[in-house]
Amino acid sequence: MSIDPKKISDQSTCPVDISGNIAFIPDNDAILSLDRALRAENEQLRKEKCEVESKCGEEIRTLKAQLRDENEQRLKAEKSAKEEKESAVKERKEKKELKIQIQNSEELEKRLIEKQNEKKKAEFDLRQEIEDKLESDERAQKLDQNNQEEIANKEKEKDDEIKQLKEELRRKEEEIRRKKEEMRRKEEEMRRKEEEMRRKEEELIRNKEELQSERRRADEAEQRIRRLEQDKEEEKQEKDKKESEFMKLKNENEKIKHEYPQVIAHDYNVMNSLTGLGPDILTDLLSMMQNFPIVIHNINSNYQYFSDINGIMKNITQNLNKNICSSLTQVMENGIWDLEAQFNTTQDDVYAALGIVQDSFNIPVGHGPGSNSGTAFFCGRAWSGRVCVKTGDFEAGNAAFTNNSILKIEFDSGKGTLHLFVDGAQQPIYISGINEKVRFV
């Protein structure tokens, strides 16, 4: 059984839908709730700051008042000590004067005794004065020492208390500074979140516009699909009609074989059918003109997914903005092969290409036109309609196809050529010298 080198029916189409990622849209209520919570927390921190500052100021004023009172008490104690000292001196003077008066009053009565005891009294007065002076000095010294010790202790206590207050004030200032820093970070975070929300709103608007555009393109594609389905249904009806006629003719031929075996020639012709072919060859030819199944070779579900449209046409959707090549499993060796496709990308420049790949070449992720490898491509508008071959060379001159253009590539294994048709028009630049097993990509 052989395959006719004529062109096989171009009923297989492969529209490709490459879409970008749609960003996750946050809940506006959640964002507003978070914003209110942050504002409430900011207000609470501001109130706490005011309370801490007020409390610290009040404590400082209280400490200053206490220090002032203690200074006044110290001055009073010093004044009291001075007054006691003066009182002691005055008391000694009064005592001395009193003794003198007593001595003078007794002198009149006891002049003789006074003269005898004058020396003793003078000595006694001197000793008494010295003792009083020493006692007064000792008392004054003890009082002064006690006052100095008390003042030193109070000053030490005040210094310690002031140090504690300063340390506490420093800690509170550090806490206030830390809270201010935290408030500043939260305000910056709030600004970042507001900026992120604004950016997401803008992205949402762009996504909505892209979605509307995508829906319009989907509606157009659906209309084209319906038209293609109608054409396919008409072709199917025509095919069923031809098969019915063929079966009728085959039955008539069988009848003629039995009734007139001597009339059957070596090259059997069937009226109103493909001439020059025997009945078995005609049956094989009609069988070979059926559509080959479209199966993707090693599809990567992380980057794209493959779906069926109507049992004949297939859809490849790419979910990552990256060079991703999808090749068919069908190996083309003999005859004429063609593939129809249609691109619908989210980029205006149409980063898309159609071509062939060596059957033995494993296409890596990120591979694209212009790579020095086992692929050859007809490129879209993003590459200015270039024709790129496996050596990395390219040639311009073909139409730079865009979204929704109906593309067809035709591979002739006998001539080793690959041609491109854009909206039914054959392009001038084609690929030749293909002498190996290839697959569409």
Secondary structure, DSSP 8 states (H G I E B T S, - for coil): ----SSB-----EEEEEE---------HHHHHHHHHHHHHHHHHHHHHHHHHHHHHHHHHHHHHHHHHHHHHHHHHHHHHHHHHHHHHHHHHHHHHHHHHHHHHHHHHHSHHHHHHHHHHHHHHHHHHHHHHHHHHHHHHHHHHHHHHHHHHHHHHHHHHHHHHHHHHHHHHHHHHHHHHHHHHHHHHHHHHHHHHHHHHHHHHHHHHHHHHHHHHHHHHHHHHHHHHHHHHHHHHHHHHHHHHHHHHHHHHHHHHHHH-GGG--SS---TTS-TT--HHHHHHHHHHTS-----EES--TTTEEEEESSSS-EEEEE-SSS----EES--B-SSEEEEEEEEEESSTT---EEEEEETT----TT--TT-SSSEEEEE-GGGTT-EE-TTS-EE--S----TT-EEEEEEETTTTEEEEEETTEE-S--B----S-EEE-
